[in-house]
């Protein structure tokens, strides 16, 4: 069964992910499905590449990498995230908050070095890309989101980030929702589950 037949029989999905090892045709399939759904099914589609190789730029013959949401035909927007730039922007945002909070002109070198070193932390690229994906899905208003995932190893880490981040957010929510009580000795107690 071809994808067009699948969508005709099953209806439109909200999110389609093309994943697997390199060289399988994930990018070609992502671009093809996106173009079909936008041009033939009149769906508002966002095709999002999480692969740092910028292959959608080649397919659509446009400079898309790191440029944000680019409309390539009516109803079809394409994004190739520049995760390195996103990480660098986040690091600068942290530095600016420190400058503002403490009234500093310059950040002490050891703190600046620590912030800069975070770009080498495991899964930082995947986290930045996942964050960009989540932002677009929650704010862009498309009917269909087609994700062109990077080769398998990076893709697995990126998808695993969803579970890790969900657990982290859940723990924070539970800690804020749990009742806070005072013991008879006056010491503050809060339950972290």
C-alpha positions, 0 to 999 in steps of 0.5 A: 500500500502506497502512502497516498492510499494509506492516507485515503483509507486511514485519514490524515495523521498529525505527525509522520516520522521517517526514521532509520539508518542513513541512505534509506531515503528518509529525506526523499520520502519526507519531501515527497509526502510533504509535497503530495499532501500540500499540493494534492490533498491541500493540507497545511504541511510542515516538513522538518529536517532534524538531520544536520546534513541539510538535505531538504535544501538540496531537494527543494533547491533552496537555502533553508538550513538555519533560516527558520520556516520557509514556504517552498510552495503554497501550503508547504513550509520547510525547516532545517534546524541549525542546532549549533546556533540554537545552542549558542543562542541559549548559552548567550541568553544564560550569560545575559541573564547572569549579567543582568541578575548580578549587574555585571559587564563581564562574566568571570572567565571560569563561569563563561568557560563553564557555560561555553563547555555545555555545548559538548555535553551529551545529547545537547544537539538532540535536546536543542533540536527536540526543543525546536520541534516541540516549539513548532508543533505547539505554535505553527498551526500546521495540519501535518508535521513530517519529520525527517530524522537523522541517521538511527543513532541520533534519532534514537537519542532525540526520541529518547529525549521526549521520555526524559523531558516528560519525566523531568517535567512530571517530577517538577509538576508533582513537586509543585502540586504536592501539599507542603506541610510544617512539622511540629518542630517548625521545619519545612517539609516538602515531598519529592516523588 
